Amino acid sequence: MINTKNTIGMKLIADSGSTKTDWVLIDKDNAIIKTFSTKGLNPNILTDEKIVKELKEEIQLTALCESHLELFFYGAGCSGSNNLHRMQNMLHSFFTNATIAVKSDMEAAVYATCGDKPAIVAILGTGSNACLFTSDEITGADYSLGYILGDEGSGNYFGKILLRDYFYGELPRDLTVKFMEKFEITRADVIQRVYKESFPNEFIASFLPFYTENIKHIYFENIISNGLKIFLRIYIQRFKEHSTLPIHFVGSVAFYFNDKLNELCSKNNLKIGKIIKSPITQLAEYHINKNKK
């Protein structure tokens, strides 16, 4: 259990995607004393009431809710001023004595990968997006259209294709048998989870492991290749600097499909920089180093 008697000078760092939120608690001596994960808190997906409810149900967070600490919350869906204010207010209602700063998940990806060097930074996880970092400014981050209209190349994107092909009878027979044995899911189940319950994008993206388990199958090789090609064209090649700057990738899709990503970037004369599954460790290091300056 976290000792919350004297939390003055402590920092709580959060990186929240649509699927999960990673948290790191740093003490006043810049040492990491606690790491844990909770559900994703995306204000584009969840109502204010649902987000506060999720916070209150996490025992790791309720132990800190009255602490005098600094909270840095980086979240998917927190790029617009309206959602920034919403999330700020919701966090203040829960962390009643904290000093709170809310920023986008794109900023977390930049801080975790770039240092002070210019680069293009991409998120390829449950959702997808990219931005240009020019040492002191982030541009082009308000580009993704989200899990319904956009998220090309993401876990959500690949999950939708798999579900659609399975229920339309387009999935190869051998994969259909494997899918039925693994999931035992009905069309009614999918409709319920996607259209009537919370976290629909998390549910859709949860089928990504089926890709990784069968990644050598020609069906998945083609879909992964096509999805990543679309992502690179729409999100990366829109920047005129795409052929000169390194491109850093953050997220599970980039991490698990890194071989295909490297192959496609090489064919398109794109220079891959870092590929990290989750930015939370590097994000914590960024704040620790910032404190030491």
Secondary structure, DSSP 8 states (H G I E B T S, - for coil): ----S--TT-EEEEEE-SSEEEEEEE-TTS-EEEEEEEE---TTTS-HHHHHHHHHT-HHHHTTTT---EEEEEETT--SHHHHHHHHHHHHHHSTT-EEEEEEHHHHHHHHHTTTS-EEEEEESSSEEEEEE-SS-EES-S---HHHH--TTSHHHHHHHHHHHHHTT-S-HHHHHHHHHHH---HHHHHHHHHTSS-HHHHHHTTHHHHHHTTTSHHHHHHHHHHHHHHIIIIITTSGGGGTSEEEEESHHHHHTHHHHHHHHHHTT-EEEEEES-SHHHHHHHHHHHHH-
